[in-house]
Amino acid sequence: MTIEADGRVVLSIQAVSKVYRMGEVDVRALRDASLDIYEGEFLIIVGPSGSGKSTLLNIIGGMDRPTSGTTAYRGRELSTASDRELTLYRRNQIGFIFQFFNLVPTLTALENVQVATELVAEPMDPTEALRLVGLEDRADHFPAQLSGGEQQRVAIARAVASNPDLLLCDEPTGSLDLATSRQVLAVLAGLKASLGKTVVLITHNGAIADIGDRVALIRDGAIHSIRTNPSPRPVEQVQW
């Protein structure tokens, strides 16, 4: 059974282009990109710097609008949504995880997670979110008292605590060493497995691709290929 044949589409991007005006020059960040994202999958989007992957993730997450083409979340058109509708979409349906942790330094790990639960209708218990990333015993520690990998895991717990439909990860291991990167990827894979979350991760590192259910290759703003991994590789086997 393949995801493409039997999965439920959570988000569909069809013929999306994005053009930025830089002075008198038009910069085309995306070129007629089409991609369906399926419920409960781990999708890896791989491409070099400047390939358009961050722009694509921003459009998926409702942080940017396409210049042309359509984006639909569970059949609801986002391309023409109002600013308020996009704000509610980002707040209730999307959990963002970035390369840099963006934790509030004056708040404990638990308090950083609690912040994400204050504006959503059905949040997860913050302590449970920390437990899911293996940091329940570090709840009272401040970011400066945590390692880089622990800070990223707090950031993941914060994203998960809002109980989003999609977890969007922008180079989440980009500032981490190999051992710590594996820990973070294992946490993400575990959340996909245990909670059934849909995870979309962008990276320039092709070695990570084999842990995903599917891999989309993006170059020069265009999606060149999408392949399915029949047997995703365990995180501990990733080499880079």
C-alpha positions, 0 to 999 in steps of 0.5 A: 500500500503506497501513501500516494494511492491510499493516503488522505491529502492534508495539503495540496499545492498546485502549480505554485510560483512565487516572485519577489520584487528586488528593486527593479529585478524580479526574483522567481523563488518557486516555479510551478511547484506541485506537491500533495502532503499526506496525513501522517507522513514524514516528508523530506524536502531536499535542496541546496541553499537558494533552491526555494525550499524555505519559500515553499515551507513558508507557503505551506505554513501560511506565512507567505502567499503564492504569486500564482497557483493554489494552496489548499488545506483539507480542501480549503483554499489558502491562496485567497484566505484573509489575513485573519484566516491565515493567522488562525490557520498558523495558530491552530494547524501548524507547528513550526520548528526552526534551525535556531531555537528561538526560546525565551531566555527568561522562561524555563523549559516548561514555561517556554512550552506553556506559551504555545498553549495559551492561544489554541483551542485544544492544546496538549498538556505542556508537561506531556509535551516535554515528556514526549521529547524526553525532557520532563526532568529538565522542565525547570531549567532555563535555556542557558542551562540546556545543551543545543540539542535539549533546546531544540527538543524544547522547541519541538515540544513547544511546537507539538504542545499546540496540537497542530495538524502539521509540523513544519521543520526548517533545517532543524539540525542545521546548527547541531553536531551529528550525535545531537542531530540524530537525537532530534531526528529520532524525536521527530520520527517518534512523534510521527509514529506515536501521535500520527503527526504529519511532519514536513522537514526541509534540508540541504543534507541529502543523507537525511532523506532516507528516514522519510516516507517520501522525498521531494527534490527541489532545485532552482525553484522547481520540484524535480522529483518525488520518490517514496521510500518503501522502507525508511532508514532508522535514524541511527543509521544516517551517515553524513 
